[in-house]
Amino acid sequence: MAFHVMIIPTLGCPANCAYCWSSEEDSPVMSIETLNEIVQWLKDFRNEPVTFTFHGGEPLLAGEEFYRQALPLIANGLSEQKIAFALQTNLWKMTPELARILAEYHIPIGSSLDGPRELNDSQRGKGYYDKTMRGYEIATENGLKASFISTFTSNSVKHKEDIFNFFLENGFTLKLHPALPSLRSHAPEELALEPEEYGELLVYLLDTYLEHLDDIEVMNINDLCRCVFTGRGNVCTFVDCMGDTFAVGPDGSIYPCYRYVGMQNYVMGNVYDRPSMEDLTRSDAWNLMQEFKALVDKKCGDCSYIRFCRGGCPYNATAPYDGEIVDVDPHCTAYKRIFKEITDRLNNEMFGGPGLEMGGFQPVAPMKSKAGIMDLMRKH
């Protein structure tokens, strides 16, 4: 079974996004020695395929030489395992040479744009759009594939049509995140997207996506439909990630997720100590996540969507309560809304809704003039 290791070379970032909760000024940068310790730890930790995602902060602050050494060190050091890479960056520090280094390892790039320049820069800071697009051009000109995540806030959601059209007209795949509260600071709460608004946004995107099915990809809708179709979670928000996802900070500390990096209360161990899985399970952070799972089983046991939701993200759930396990992911309302919408539409398409006959559940081919959930699933 594959697992995921997120490497956080630094929590520093040159940008200053209004809702950011993961950047720290003067954060140290991971050394190659620590990177080597990650490899040595994983050699005996778990002999299965592993995806490494470089995240931050801004991971490109580590510089060209870091990646020139780090990538072959991982690929060669763990050659008995199937290795894949990914990188999440604002692209400001991308250079042709760095792009060529990354392209050698076929690393997909995730970046961030919240929509057209004016809207994007109102949330992410003046000049952000132009700097990111310059980096995007360098990346794509040197053989890298880059896509964008759009963070929807309580302000930008009012312009959802403009944001969708921006991605559509530019031929960009749309992936979105709702702005969230943070365990590090309460400032992002001002822009946090309310669950009801998030649910409305997801239904809007489902409808609009189906109208433009041949012209754009909306990754979140793909993932949500896949959850319903397969009956299980398919992305980290909707799966039990504990034991299959780890994050390693600049000093080698191991955390359950990149969102916790830098917070001592959530350290599970350190790569320099070469901890086993059993060692990690004795940490307070591990026990906290198990406490969340128990809460989900108790609170969501009767929910129709528990199999492919699992109470949502434990970080989202604990952020409003200063790290305490009190409730499930506050976006539960949004998840239920979109899962019900997809489920109802899928059932109607497969069984014809009111067209059922007395003889039993005989599928009826309803007349339709526009794309539906089955068309979306066939596309993938």
N, C-alpha and C positions, 0 to 999 in steps of 0.2 A: 504494500500500500504506500502511495506517495505521501511525502510530508513537505512542509514549507518552512524555510528559515529566512527571516527578514533581517538583513544586515543594515544597521543604522550607522554609517560612518561618522556622522555628526548630527547634532540637533540644531546647529547653526543654519541660518538662511538669510540671503541678501534681500528677500522680499519682506513685506510687512502687511500681510493680508488682515483685514479687519476682524475676521472670525477665526484666525489661526490659533491652534492650541498646541502645536507640536514644535515650535521653534524657540531656541534659547540662545541668546547672545553669548559669545565667548565659550560656546560649547567646544570641548576638545575634538580632535579629529582622530579616528581610529588609525592605529599604526599597522603596518604590514605584519609585525610580530603578533598582534592580536588576531589579525585575519588568519595567520598560520595556525594559531591556537584553535580557532573555530574549526579549521580543517582537521586538526589532530583530534579534537573532541568528537567530531562526527564520524571519524573512521571506525570507532568502536561503539558509537551510540546507537546507530540504526542503519542496517545495510539494505536500504530501500531507495527508490528514486526520490530525488529532492529538487525542489525549485528554490533558487535563491533570488530574493527581491531586494535590491538596494533601494533604501528609502531614507527619509529624514524627518525633519529638517530638509536640507538640500544636499543630496549625496554627491553631486558633482563638485562640491567644495573640497572633496578629498583630493581632486586633481588627477591629471593624466597619468602620472607615474604610479599612483595608487592602483588604478585599474589596469595599467600595463602589467603590473606584478600580480594583482589579486586574481584576475580572471584565469590565467593559466595555473596559478597555485591551487585554486579550487578545482578546476577541470582535471588537472593531472593528479592532484592529491586524492581525489575521490573518483578516480576513473572506473572503479568497479561498480559504481552506482550510476544510474541514468541522471545526468545533470541538466537542468534548464535554468536560464537566467531571465530576470526582468528588472526594470529600473523605473522609478517614479521621480520625476524631476521637473522644475519649472523651465529648464532648458537655457537659462541665462548664461551659464558657464560652458555651454557646448562649444567645442572648437572642431575644425575639420579633423585634426589628429585624434582627438578623443572619440569623435564619431566613428572613425575608421577602426579604432581599437575595439569599440563596442560591437561594430558590425561584424568583426571576425567571429564573434560568438553568437551572432544572430539574436541580439537582445532587443526585445520589443520595448518601446519607450512609452510610458504613460506620463502625460503632462496635464496641465490645468488651464482651462479658459472658461470663464463664466458666461461668455456670450460676446456680443459686439464690443468694440474697443471702449466706448464710453461707459457702458454698463459694467464691463469687466473691471475697468480701472477704478470705478467708484467703490468697489469692494476690495480689490487687490492692490490698489495704489497706482498713482499716476506713472505711466511708462511701462507698466507690467505687460500689457498686451504686445507692444512693439518689441520688447526684449524677448518675450517668449516666441513670437513669430519669427524673429531673426534666428533663434536657436532651432526652431522647427525646420526652417529652410536649410540650415547647415546639416541637421540630422538627416533629412530626407535626401539631400543631394549626395550624401555619402553612404547611402544604402540602408539607412535605418527606417523602420516603420514606427510612426508615432501616432498616438491617439490622445484624446483629451477627456478629462473629467470636468463636468460643470457642477459647481457647488451652488445649490439653490438656497437662498436666504429668505427671511420674511420680507425683504425688500424686492429681491430679484424675481420672486415667484409671481409678482404682479406683471412681469414682462415675459411670461413663459412662452407666448407666441413668438416674440422677437428672438428669444433664445433658440427655440426649436428651428425657426427659419434660418438663423445664422448657421447652425450645424448642417441643415439640409442644403442650403445654397453653397456652402463651402465643401461639401462632400465629406464632412467629418462624421465619424461614428460618435454617437452621443452616449455618454455614460454619466450618471449624475450621483451626487451625494447631497443629502440634506445637511445644512449647517447644524452643528450640535453643541450642546453644553459641554463643559470640560472639567476634568478633575484638577487641572492645573490653575484655571482661572475662571471666574464667572463672567468676564467681559463678553465672551462669544454668545452668551445667552440672549443678548439683545438682538442678535441676528438669527437665532435658532429658528428653524422652521417648525411650526406647530404641527402635531400629528394629523389634525384634520386637514390642514392645508397640504400636507405631504400626500395624504390619500387622494385628495382632489387632483393634485398634480399627476400622480401615477395614472389615474383613470384618464385624464386629459392626454397624457403621452401614449397610452394604449390606443385611444381613439385616433389620435393624429398619426401615430406610427402605421396603423392599419390603412390609413388613407394614402400613405406614401411608402408602402411596403417594399417596393422595388428600388427606392431611391435613397434609403437611409437605414442604418442599424441603430436601434436603441437597446443597448446591452442590458439595462435593468429589466426591461419588459421581456426580452429573451429569457433572462434568468428566472424571472418570476413565473413565466409560462412553463418553463422546464420543470420548476419545482412542482407545479400542479400536475403536469403530465406524468412525471416519474414518481410522484408521491414522496419525494424526499428533498431536503435542502441541497442546493448546488453551488452556493456562494457562501463566503464566511459568515455573513450576517445570520444565515439560517441553518447552520450546522453546529455540531458540537466540535469546536475547534481545538479544545484542550488535548494536548498530546500529539497533535498533528501540525500545529503552528507554533513557532517560537520566534522571538526577536532578540537580536544580540546588539547591545549598545556599544558606544565607542570604547569603553573600558573592558569589554568582554562579558558584562553582566547579561544574564539570560532572563527574559520576560515572557509572559504568555502572549503578548501582542505588541506591535510597534507603538500603539497608543499609550502604553505604560512606560516606555523607555525613559529613563532619567528619574523615575519615582522609586525611591528605595523600598517602599512598602510592597512593591510588586516584583522585586528581584527573586528569582527562583534558584539561582546559582550563578556560577561564573565559568566560562570555558577554560580558564587556566586551571581549574580544579577537576576538569574532565568528569562532570557529574553524570551518573546513569539516570535512566528514566525514573528508577525508584528513588534516587536522591531528589529529583525535582518534585516528585509527588509528596515529599515531606515538607515542602515549603508552604508558608502562609498563603502565598498567591494561588497556589494550586488548590488549597482547601477552600479559598474564597470562590473559585470557579465551580467547585463541586457543590458548594452551598447554593450557587445560582441555579445549577442543574436541578437540585432538589426542589427549589422554589418553583421552577418551571413545571416540573412533574406534578406538583401539588396544585398550583394555580391554574395551569393550562390543560390539565388532564382531560377535561370535557370539551376542549376546543376542537373544532373540525379541522383546523390547520396545523395542529401541533407537530405532525409528522414532518412537515416541510417548513416549519418556522422555528421550533425549539425555543420560543420565547424571545427571539431576536438576539441582539448583540449584548453580551454582559457588560462591556464598557458603557454602552449607551444606558444600560439599566442602572449602573452604579453612579454615573456622573452627577445626576441631580441630587444624590444623597451622600455626597462626600465619601464615596467608596463603599458605603454600606449596602448590603443586600436587602432591599425593601420591596422591590417590585420588578416586573419584567421590563423589557425595552419599552420606553415611553412611546415609541412609534407603532406599538401594537395596533392602535386604532387604524393607522394607515395600512399596515400589513393585512389586517382583516378585510379592509375595504377592497384592496386590489385583488387579494386572493379570492374573495367572494365574486367579484366582477369576472375574473377569468374563469372560475369554476362554473358559474352560471352560464356564461357564454359558451363554454366548451360543451357542457351538458346539452344545451339547446342545439348546438351544431351537430352533435353526435346522435342525439335521440329525438330531435325535432320538437322538444318542449311540449306545447299543447297538442302536437300532432300524434301523441301516443295512441295506439289502438287498444281495444279491450283484450286482444289475444296475448298481450305481454309486451315486453320492451322491444318492439321492432323498430330498428333504425329507420328514420324517415329522412329523405334528402330534401331539406327545406329550400325554397327558392331564396336566393340572395343576390344582391347586386353589388356587394362590397366584400373586401377580404375579412376573414375571421381568424379565430385562434388556430384552427387547423391549418390554414394557409401559412400562418406565421411559423408553426412547428414544422411544416413540410419544407419551408425555406431553409431550415437548419437541420 
